[in-house]
Amino acid sequence: MDKPFPNPMPLLTPELSERLLANGRQSGLDHIPLVKFFNPVGIGTWLATELDSDGDTLYGLAQLNGAPELGSFSLEELSSLSLHIERDIFFSGQFPISAYAEAAWQAGSITAAIRILSTAARSKGERN
């Protein structure tokens, strides 16, 4: 079924795809998230650190309903959702995915974790 309004912005640029694929070739490391996807009208946040060689399977931190989870998710499924998932063009990961996961589990959401970690990074920068 076609979407009534196609998403005008691709979820991944060629450069992001290459960087995610490079991380995927070094699986098992605690990578910094390279991209954040979100549902602009409701719940759903994803941080991705790696892309598998299949070009579809992303690894990272995801939250749909309930607790944030580390694991794999499908780029094709994100793209095909009628929710018009978007890429946060202003997101810049500053910490390994494990730090985002720990903060998200404690705060209850990925969005809160990003806010907490960003504030901590700014505070640390002001003290140096």
Residue, then its C-alpha position, 0 to 999 in steps of 0.5 A: m500500500d502506498k503512503p498518502f504523502p511520501n516522506p520527502m527526506p530519505l532516512l539516510t544520506p549516502e554519507l550516513s549509510e557509509r559511516l553506519l556500514a563502517n561501524g557495522r564492520q566493527s561490530g561489538l564495539d560501543h559506538i557513538p550513535l550516528v543518527k536519530f530517528f523519531n516520530p514527529v506526531g507521537i511515540g517512537t525514537w531510535l538511535a542507530t550506531e551500525l548498519d548491517s551489510d544487507g543495507d537494511t538492519l540497523y543496530g542501536l537503541a529503540q523505544l516504541n512503547g515501554a522501556p528503551e531496548l538495545g537491538s536491531f531494527s529495519l530501515e525498510e520498516l521505518s521507511s514504510l511506516s505510515l507515521h512518516i518517521e523522520r531523521d533528526i538533522f540536528f542530532s549529534g551523538q556525543f557518547p557511546i550507545s551504552a551511555y544513552a542506553e543506561a541514561a534512557w533506562q534510568a530516565g524512562s525514555i531516549t528523549a530524556a536521556i539525550r537531554i540529560l547527557s547533553t546537559a551534562a556535556r555542556s556543564k562539563g565543557e563550561r568547567n573546563 
